């Protein structure tokens, strides 16, 4: 009896894990991030957005990789959120109001490029 219960629980947990993997999706988005503060801001803002499971911005490539639950958000919504923060996201242009709120070092003129 115990063994059957244990097997039933293990099967159930396996099914739950498989269902969650189907809902998870990953997207790589080109940003206009330029410094460590940009990295911190984008990762922080996206980490607490609905449906986001993982965020990592590579400053060398300026690509943010996001793993998300596609039932709760979409790649387009994530791109839109990045623009609202003040950064470009692939072909979407940054929101001017979000850009104005960024620290000086996060703006194009804040670095020698």
C-alpha positions as CSV (number, residue, x, y, z in Angstrom):
1,X,0.0,0.0,0.0
2,X,2.8,2.4,0.9
3,X,4.7,1.6,-2.3
4,X,1.6,2.2,-4.4
5,X,1.0,5.6,-2.7
6,X,4.7,6.6,-3.2
7,X,4.5,5.6,-6.9
8,X,1.3,7.6,-7.4
9,X,2.9,10.7,-5.8
10,X,6.0,10.3,-7.9
11,X,3.9,10.0,-11.1
12,X,1.9,13.1,-10.2
13,X,5.0,15.2,-9.5
14,X,6.5,14.1,-12.8
15,X,3.3,15.2,-14.6
16,X,3.3,18.6,-12.9
17,X,7.0,19.1,-13.8
18,X,6.3,18.2,-17.4
19,X,3.4,20.6,-17.6
20,X,5.5,23.4,-16.2
21,X,8.2,22.8,-18.7
22,X,5.7,23.1,-21.6
23,X,4.5,26.5,-20.2
24,X,8.1,27.8,-19.9
25,X,9.6,29.7,-22.8
26,X,12.9,31.5,-23.3
27,X,13.6,34.7,-25.3
28,X,16.8,36.6,-26.0
29,X,16.3,40.4,-26.5
30,X,18.8,42.9,-27.8
31,X,18.9,45.9,-25.5
32,X,20.6,49.3,-25.3
33,X,22.1,48.6,-21.9
34,X,25.6,50.1,-21.4
35,X,26.7,49.7,-17.8
36,X,26.4,47.6,-14.6
37,X,23.6,49.9,-13.4
38,X,21.6,49.2,-16.5
39,X,22.1,45.4,-15.9
40,X,20.9,45.7,-12.3
41,X,17.9,47.8,-13.3
42,X,16.7,45.6,-16.1
43,X,17.3,42.4,-14.2
44,X,15.6,43.8,-11.1
45,X,12.6,45.2,-12.9
46,X,12.0,42.0,-14.9
47,X,12.6,39.6,-12.1
48,X,9.5,40.9,-10.3
49,X,7.3,41.1,-13.4
50,X,4.4,38.6,-13.7
51,X,5.4,35.3,-15.2
52,X,9.1,35.8,-15.2
53,X,11.2,32.9,-14.0
54,X,14.8,33.9,-14.9
55,X,16.5,37.0,-16.2
56,X,20.2,37.6,-17.1
57,X,21.7,40.4,-19.1
58,X,25.1,40.0,-20.7
59,X,26.6,43.4,-21.0
60,X,29.1,42.5,-23.6
61,X,26.4,41.5,-26.1
62,X,23.7,43.7,-24.5
63,X,21.4,40.7,-24.8
64,X,19.0,39.9,-21.9
65,X,17.8,36.3,-21.7
66,X,14.5,35.8,-20.1
67,X,12.7,32.6,-19.2
68,X,9.0,33.1,-18.6
69,X,5.6,31.4,-18.2
70,X,3.9,31.9,-21.6
71,X,0.5,31.5,-19.9
72,X,1.2,34.6,-17.8
73,X,3.2,36.9,-20.1
74,X,4.6,37.0,-23.6
75,X,7.9,37.9,-25.3
76,X,6.2,41.1,-26.7
77,X,5.1,42.1,-23.2
78,X,8.7,41.6,-21.9
79,X,10.1,43.8,-24.7
80,X,7.5,46.4,-24.0
81,X,8.4,46.4,-20.3
82,X,12.1,46.9,-21.2
83,X,11.2,49.9,-23.3
84,X,9.1,51.4,-20.4
85,X,12.2,51.1,-18.2
86,X,14.0,53.3,-20.7
87,X,15.9,50.9,-23.0
88,X,15.5,49.7,-26.6
89,X,14.3,46.1,-26.9
90,X,15.0,44.5,-30.3
91,X,13.1,46.7,-32.8
92,X,11.0,48.5,-30.1
93,X,12.3,52.0,-29.3
94,X,12.7,53.0,-25.6
95,X,10.0,55.1,-24.0
96,X,11.3,58.7,-23.6
97,X,9.8,59.1,-20.1
98,X,11.5,55.9,-18.9
99,X,14.8,57.0,-20.5
100,X,14.6,60.4,-18.7
101,X,14.3,58.6,-15.3
102,X,17.5,56.6,-15.9
103,X,20.7,57.6,-14.1
104,X,23.1,59.7,-16.2
105,X,25.5,56.7,-16.6
106,X,22.8,54.7,-18.2
107,X,22.1,57.2,-20.9
108,X,24.0,57.3,-24.2
109,X,25.9,60.5,-23.2
110,X,27.0,59.1,-19.9
111,X,29.8,57.0,-21.5
112,X,32.4,57.6,-24.1
113,X,31.4,55.3,-27.0
